Amino acid sequence: MEPSEVAVGGSYLVQRPDRQWHSAVVLQQRPSGAHTEYYVHYDGHNRRLDEWVPIGRLRRQESDPNSGKDRSSSSDPLLDSDRKITRNQKRKHDEINHVQKSYDEMDPTTAALEKEHETITKVKYIDRVQGDCGWRQPPGREIYRKGTLSVYEVDGADHKVYGQNLCLLAKLFLDHKTLYFDVEPFLFYILCEVDKQGAHVVGYFSKVMTEVVVPFWREFLTECSFKEQGEY
């Protein structure tokens, strides 16, 4: 495929690291040297498996590399019906969940306005939060530091809103994460990278204490911008 054939929001077959091809949606694209990479979400898979892939790992939905056959040349009406159902389901899903069209699907005037709006607002809200928030580190107590790495222990009963916000952040990456309101029984352990501006959250895990003080460990969430860095 050529980069001009790939649209953000479109569905394609993408080759995963296991060499198998899976249906996926392109969520974003970015330049990578002389080429372009695409951030994809695999249909029916956890969002933790989302990844950046090069153009060489994308195929049109009409072809099925796993079987070595071209589905576009198939005369089987059941296959055609399945494709039609899938496309209809995707259209209904987009309408119900208010999925924004990609720029390629918009008329030129609307696309230009949307790009301008995105450019202006994506930094504006970050500046507002940074300007209004005086926190430069997590609440709670620092229990470990080595070099520029630091770990804070936060009691959910003492800092309920902060714990809820951590859970909501995790929900962006962990589809099965449902708990965010009942954080009082939990202790949160937050790994931070420290510089002159403060302690920046790298990731966290939580544990709940039973009446006999037996810890149950939960998932460790690492923010995407800090993944694949060995020192963590």
C-alpha positions in Angstrom: 0.0 0.0 0.0 1.0 3.6 -0.5 0.7 6.2 2.3 -1.9 8.1 0.2 -4.2 5.0 0.5 -4.2 5.0 4.3 -6.7 7.2 6.1 -6.9 7.9 9.9 -10.1 6.2 11.1 -10.0 3.6 8.4 -9.9 -0.2 8.9 -7.1 -2.3 7.5 -5.4 -5.6 8.0 -2.3 -5.2 10.0 0.5 -7.7 10.6 1.1 -8.2 14.3 4.5 -9.3 15.8 3.3 -12.9 15.7 3.3 -12.6 11.9 -0.5 -13.0 11.7 -2.8 -10.4 10.1 -5.6 -8.9 12.2 -8.2 -6.3 11.4 -7.3 -2.9 13.0 -8.2 0.8 12.9 -5.7 3.5 12.2 -5.9 6.0 15.0 -3.1 8.4 14.2 -0.1 8.8 11.9 3.3 10.5 12.2 6.4 11.0 10.1 9.3 8.7 10.9 12.4 9.8 8.9 11.5 9.6 5.2 8.6 7.3 6.0 5.3 7.4 7.8 4.2 5.3 10.8 0.6 4.5 11.8 -0.8 4.0 15.3 -3.3 1.2 15.2 -5.8 -0.5 17.5 -6.5 -4.2 16.8 -10.2 -5.0 16.7 -11.3 -7.2 19.7 -7.9 -6.8 21.5 -6.9 -4.9 24.6 -5.7 -1.3 24.0 -2.3 -2.2 25.6 -1.5 -3.9 22.3 -2.0 -0.7 20.3 1.3 0.2 18.5 3.0 2.2 15.8 3.6 0.2 12.6 5.2 1.0 9.3 3.3 1.1 6.0 4.7 -2.3 5.1 2.6 -4.0 7.8 -0.7 -2.7 6.4 -3.0 -4.3 3.8 -6.4 -3.5 2.4 -9.3 -5.4 4.1 -10.2 -7.0 0.8 -7.1 -9.2 0.8 -6.4 -11.9 3.4 -2.6 -12.6 3.6 -3.2 -15.3 6.2 -4.9 -17.6 3.7 -2.9 -16.5 0.7 -6.2 -15.7 -1.2 -7.6 -12.4 -2.4 -11.0 -12.0 -0.9 -11.9 -9.4 -3.5 -11.9 -12.1 -6.1 -14.1 -14.4 -4.1 -17.5 -15.2 -5.5 -18.8 -16.6 -2.2 -21.9 -14.5 -1.4 -21.4 -15.3 2.3 -18.1 -13.6 2.4 -19.5 -10.6 0.6 -22.4 -10.5 3.2 -19.9 -10.7 6.1 -17.9 -7.8 4.7 -21.2 -5.8 4.3 -22.3 -6.5 7.8 -18.9 -5.5 9.2 -19.0 -2.2 7.3 -22.5 -1.5 8.4 -21.6 -2.3 12.0 -18.6 0.1 11.8 -20.8 2.9 10.4 -23.4 2.4 13.2 -20.6 2.3 15.8 -19.2 5.5 14.5 -22.6 7.2 14.6 -23.5 6.0 18.1 -20.1 6.9 19.6 -19.7 10.1 17.7 -16.5 9.0 16.0 -14.9 12.0 14.3 -14.3 11.6 10.6 -10.8 11.7 9.3 -9.6 14.7 7.4 -9.7 12.7 4.2 -13.4 12.1 4.7 -14.2 15.8 5.1 -14.6 18.5 2.5 -11.5 20.7 2.1 -13.1 23.7 4.0 -14.1 21.6 7.0 -10.8 19.8 7.1 -8.9 23.1 7.1 -11.0 24.4 10.0 -10.7 21.2 12.0 -6.9 21.2 11.6 -6.7 24.9 12.7 -8.9 24.2 15.7 -6.8 21.2 16.7 -3.6 23.1 16.4 -4.9 26.0 18.6 -6.7 23.9 21.3 -4.4 21.0 21.9 -1.8 23.2 23.6 -4.2 25.7 25.1 -5.8 23.2 27.6 -2.4 21.9 28.6 -1.2 25.4 29.4 -4.4 26.0 31.4 -3.9 22.9 33.6 -0.2 23.7 34.1 -1.1 27.3 35.0 -3.8 26.5 37.5 -2.3 23.4 39.1 0.4 24.1 41.8 1.3 20.5 42.4 4.8 19.5 41.3 4.8 16.0 42.8 2.2 13.4 43.9 0.6 13.8 47.4 1.5 11.3 50.1 5.0 10.4 51.1 8.2 9.7 49.2 9.3 6.2 50.1 12.2 5.7 47.6 14.6 7.7 45.6 17.6 6.7 43.4 19.1 9.3 41.1 16.3 10.9 39.1 13.8 8.2 40.0 11.4 8.5 42.9 8.5 6.4 44.3 5.5 8.0 46.3 3.0 6.1 48.4 -0.5 7.6 48.3 -3.3 6.5 50.5 -6.6 6.5 48.6 -8.5 7.3 51.8 -6.5 10.4 52.3 -6.3 11.6 48.7 -9.5 10.3 47.1 -9.7 12.6 44.1 -6.0 12.0 43.2 -6.6 8.2 43.4 -9.7 8.5 41.2 -7.8 10.5 38.6 -5.1 7.8 38.5 -7.7 5.2 37.9 -9.3 7.2 35.2 -5.9 7.6 33.6 -5.4 3.9 33.6 -8.8 3.4 32.0 -7.4 5.1 28.9 -5.1 2.2 28.4 -6.6 -0.8 30.3 -10.0 -1.7 28.8 -10.9 -3.9 31.8 -10.2 -1.2 34.3 -13.5 -0.4 35.9 -12.8 0.7 39.5 -12.3 4.5 39.9 -14.8 5.7 42.6 -14.1 3.3 45.5 -10.4 4.1 46.1 -10.3 4.3 49.9 -9.1 0.7 50.4 -6.2 1.2 48.0 -2.6 2.3 48.4 -1.1 3.7 45.2 2.6 3.5 44.5 3.7 6.0 41.9 7.0 6.0 40.0 8.2 9.4 39.0 11.1 10.9 37.1 12.4 14.0 38.9 13.9 17.1 37.3 14.0 20.8 38.3 10.4 21.3 37.3 9.1 18.6 39.7 8.3 14.8 39.8 6.7 13.6 36.5 4.5 10.5 36.8 6.0 7.6 34.8 3.5 4.9 36.0 1.9 3.4 39.1 0.5 0.2 40.6 -2.0 -0.2 43.5 -2.7 -2.7 46.2 -5.7 -3.3 48.5 -5.3 -4.3 52.1 -7.7 -6.9 53.6 -8.6 -7.1 57.3 -5.6 -9.4 57.9 -3.3 -7.1 56.0 -2.7 -9.3 53.0 -1.8 -7.2 49.9 -3.4 -7.9 46.6 -1.3 -6.4 43.7 -3.0 -4.8 40.7 -1.7 -4.0 37.3 1.2 -1.7 36.7 0.4 1.1 34.3 3.3 2.8 32.5 2.5 5.9 30.4 3.2 5.5 26.7 5.9 8.2 26.6 8.0 6.3 29.1 7.7 2.8 27.6 10.7 0.8 26.4 13.1 2.7 28.7 15.2 0.1 30.5 15.9 2.1 33.6 12.3 1.7 34.7 
